[in-house]
Amino acid sequence: MSEPHQKTSASNALNLTPDPQLLEGARAAFRQAYAPYSRFHVGAALRTTDGQVYFGANVENASYGLGRCAEQSAVQAMATAGRRDFTDIVVYSEATPPASPCGACRQVLFEFAPNARVACVNQHGDIISGYVKDFLPHGFRLEQRDDGHAADAES
């Protein structure tokens, strides 16, 4: 994400202007969201540590619990491609203030990148920003044993 900003909201803690490529990707994903029940579209785009960009849109289901958030969709695309860490994520919605990741998404993001920058943006250019760990201050990750299975929890 680039530094000087054009428009800042009170909760733009990192004083970010979203990276233009990620913002456009999140907007494009937003347009592809499948939200026939809530009509609440969300798009997300994230950049991995090696510069790859992955996108996600929310996908609802008549069995509400089977829906998937945009942030989770982007992380799943990243993980499916074999990547395990990201530096930035942009979440785009038309909510005012901008929609912030839900609790489940915060934990999913924390699993892969607690120190990644998050920028939630809306069509007015309002921004809510912070690090993943700021959005989920007491998130947890499980340590991995040598065989790849989870071990003890860490704070």
C-alpha positions as CSV (number, residue, x, y, z in Angstrom):
1,M,0.0,0.0,0.0
2,S,1.3,3.4,-0.8
3,E,1.8,6.1,1.8
4,P,0.5,9.6,1.3
5,H,-3.2,9.4,1.4
6,Q,-5.9,11.3,-0.4
7,K,-8.9,10.8,1.9
8,T,-8.7,9.6,5.5
9,S,-11.4,8.6,7.9
10,A,-11.0,8.7,11.7
11,S,-10.4,5.0,11.8
12,N,-7.7,5.0,9.1
13,A,-5.1,4.0,11.8
14,L,-2.3,3.3,9.4
15,N,-3.0,6.4,7.3
16,L,-3.1,4.3,4.1
17,T,-4.2,4.8,0.6
18,P,-5.0,1.3,-0.8
19,D,-2.7,0.0,-3.5
20,P,-4.5,0.8,-6.8
21,Q,-4.1,-2.7,-8.1
22,L,-5.6,-4.2,-5.0
23,L,-8.4,-1.7,-4.9
24,E,-9.3,-2.3,-8.5
25,G,-9.1,-6.1,-7.9
26,A,-11.4,-5.8,-4.9
27,R,-13.8,-3.7,-6.8
28,A,-13.8,-6.2,-9.7
29,A,-14.4,-9.1,-7.2
30,F,-17.2,-7.0,-5.6
31,R,-19.0,-6.9,-9.0
32,Q,-18.8,-10.8,-9.1
33,A,-20.2,-11.4,-5.6
34,Y,-23.1,-13.8,-5.3
35,A,-25.4,-12.2,-2.7
36,P,-29.0,-12.9,-3.7
37,Y,-30.2,-13.0,-0.1
38,S,-28.5,-10.1,1.7
39,R,-27.8,-8.1,-1.5
40,F,-24.6,-7.1,0.4
41,H,-21.7,-7.4,-2.0
42,V,-18.1,-7.5,-0.8
43,G,-14.8,-8.0,-2.8
44,A,-11.3,-8.6,-1.5
45,A,-7.9,-8.6,-3.0
46,L,-4.6,-9.6,-1.3
47,R,-1.0,-9.5,-2.2
48,T,1.4,-12.3,-1.1
49,T,4.9,-11.8,0.0
50,D,6.1,-12.8,-3.4
51,G,3.9,-10.2,-5.1
52,Q,1.1,-12.4,-6.4
53,V,-2.4,-11.1,-6.1
54,Y,-5.5,-13.1,-5.3
55,F,-9.1,-12.1,-5.3
56,G,-12.3,-13.2,-3.6
57,A,-16.0,-12.3,-3.5
58,N,-18.7,-13.2,-1.0
59,V,-20.7,-16.2,-2.1
60,E,-24.0,-16.8,-0.3
61,N,-26.0,-20.0,0.0
62,A,-29.6,-20.7,0.8
63,S,-28.2,-22.5,3.8
64,Y,-26.8,-19.3,5.3
65,G,-24.0,-21.0,7.3
66,L,-22.5,-22.3,4.0
67,G,-21.9,-18.9,2.6
68,R,-18.3,-17.6,2.2
69,C,-17.0,-14.1,2.8
70,A,-14.8,-12.3,0.3
71,E,-11.8,-12.3,2.6
72,Q,-12.0,-16.1,3.1
73,S,-12.5,-16.6,-0.6
74,A,-9.3,-14.6,-1.3
75,V,-7.3,-16.5,1.3
76,Q,-8.6,-19.8,-0.1
77,A,-7.5,-18.8,-3.6
78,M,-4.0,-17.9,-2.1
79,A,-3.7,-21.2,-0.2
80,T,-4.9,-23.2,-3.1
81,A,-2.1,-21.7,-5.2
82,G,0.4,-22.8,-2.5
83,R,1.0,-19.4,-0.9
84,R,0.9,-19.1,2.9
85,D,1.5,-15.4,3.7
86,F,0.3,-12.1,2.5
87,T,1.3,-8.5,3.2
88,D,-1.8,-6.5,2.3
89,I,-5.5,-7.0,1.8
90,V,-8.1,-4.6,0.5
91,V,-11.8,-5.2,1.3
92,Y,-14.3,-3.2,-0.8
93,S,-18.0,-2.7,-0.1
94,E,-20.5,0.0,-0.5
95,A,-21.2,0.3,3.2
96,T,-20.8,3.5,5.2
97,P,-18.6,3.2,7.1
98,P,-16.7,0.6,5.0
99,A,-17.4,-3.0,6.0
100,S,-14.8,-4.5,8.2
101,P,-14.0,-8.3,8.2
102,C,-16.3,-10.4,10.4
103,G,-14.9,-12.3,13.4
104,A,-14.5,-15.5,11.4
105,C,-12.6,-13.7,8.6
106,R,-10.4,-12.0,11.2
107,Q,-9.3,-15.4,12.5
108,V,-8.7,-16.7,9.0
109,L,-6.6,-13.7,8.1
110,F,-4.7,-14.0,11.4
111,E,-3.9,-17.7,10.6
112,F,-1.9,-16.6,7.6
113,A,-0.7,-13.1,8.2
114,P,-1.2,-11.3,11.6
115,N,1.1,-8.5,10.6
116,A,-0.5,-7.8,7.2
117,R,-2.0,-4.4,6.5
118,V,-5.8,-4.2,6.1
119,A,-7.6,-1.5,4.2
120,C,-11.5,-1.5,4.2
121,V,-12.7,0.9,1.6
122,N,-16.1,2.1,0.2
123,Q,-17.3,3.9,-2.9
124,H,-16.8,7.3,-1.2
125,G,-13.1,6.6,-0.5
126,D,-13.6,6.2,3.2
127,I,-11.0,4.0,4.7
128,I,-10.7,1.8,7.9
129,S,-7.2,0.5,8.2
130,G,-5.0,-1.4,10.6
131,Y,-3.0,-4.6,10.9
132,V,-4.8,-7.9,11.0
133,K,-3.7,-8.3,14.6
134,D,-5.4,-4.9,15.4
135,F,-8.6,-6.3,14.1
136,L,-8.3,-9.4,16.2
137,P,-6.1,-8.4,19.2
138,H,-6.3,-11.8,20.9
139,G,-6.2,-14.0,17.9
140,F,-4.4,-17.3,18.1
141,R,-2.4,-19.7,16.0
142,L,-1.4,-23.3,16.7
143,E,2.2,-24.2,16.5
144,Q,3.1,-26.8,13.9
145,R,5.0,-30.0,14.8
146,D,7.6,-31.3,12.4
147,D,5.0,-33.6,10.9
148,G,2.7,-30.7,10.0
149,H,0.1,-31.4,12.6
150,A,-1.1,-28.8,15.1
151,A,0.6,-28.7,18.5
152,D,0.0,-26.3,21.4
153,A,-1.8,-23.0,21.0
154,E,0.2,-19.7,21.1
155,S,-1.3,-16.3,21.9
